[in-house]
Amino acid sequence: MITMALYNIVDTFWVARLGYQAIAALTIALPYHILIIAIGVGTGIGISALNSRRFGEGNIEATNHVAGQIFPLTVFFGSIFLMSAVFFTRPILTICGATPDIMDYATQYLVIISFGAPFLIFSIMANGLLRGSGDAVRPMIFMITASVTN
């Protein structure tokens, strides 16, 4: 969660150079971004729990089945976020409190994070899968690397 917060801090740092409307746009889009993260974390926890049980039982076939569910879940949730950004961007932002002076900035940011949603959701679920298999180091390295490259 700290690394995910770091993404927003870095985004805010760079966007601040564009003015207060751009920072306001990030703030307005934040609930949507948090929803993407919540979906990833929720499914990641479920995948981690299922995977750790199957892995602990020594049931490799069931473990592989759990791992195989990451892709359809990523496509499903990613498609929902992409379609909502394409078709309902302005209503979503209006509900979040966007005003006309920041709507264009917020729209651009919401579309960008929506196109990144499948990758974010996948990485969170994959980290849960690895943690469920007993590997806590690699997910930590992945998240730190992603935060630094952001």
PyMOL commands that set and color helices and strands:
alter all, ss='L'
color gray80, all
select helices_A, chain A and resi 2-18+20-57+60-68+70-95+100-132+137-149
alter helices_A, ss='H'
color red, helices_A
deselect
rebuild
show_as cartoon
